[in-house]
């Protein structure tokens, strides 16, 4: 469930950033491109979070 929430918020914030960024650069807002980039960013955040969590078995074995 937490991964779903992360992707949902990434898509919402990504759309906001894409819209504001397009307006500031005087470019057309493309929601499909912004959606794809936001989705990739969300998956990267989930992947980093998954990799960064230490494994309890490995942590106790190293002591």
Secondary structure as the mmCIF struct_conf table of DSSP 4:
data_model
#
loop_
_struct_conf.conf_type_id
_struct_conf.id
_struct_conf.beg_label_comp_id
_struct_conf.beg_label_asym_id
_struct_conf.beg_label_seq_id
_struct_conf.end_label_comp_id
_struct_conf.end_label_asym_id
_struct_conf.end_label_seq_id
HELX_RH_AL_P HELX_RH_AL_P1 UNK A 2 UNK A 24
TURN_TY1_P TURN_TY1_P1 UNK A 25 UNK A 26
HELX_RH_AL_P HELX_RH_AL_P2 UNK A 31 UNK A 52
BEND BEND1 UNK A 53 UNK A 53
HELX_LH_PP_P HELX_LH_PP_P1 UNK A 54 UNK A 55
HELX_RH_AL_P HELX_RH_AL_P3 UNK A 56 UNK A 61
#
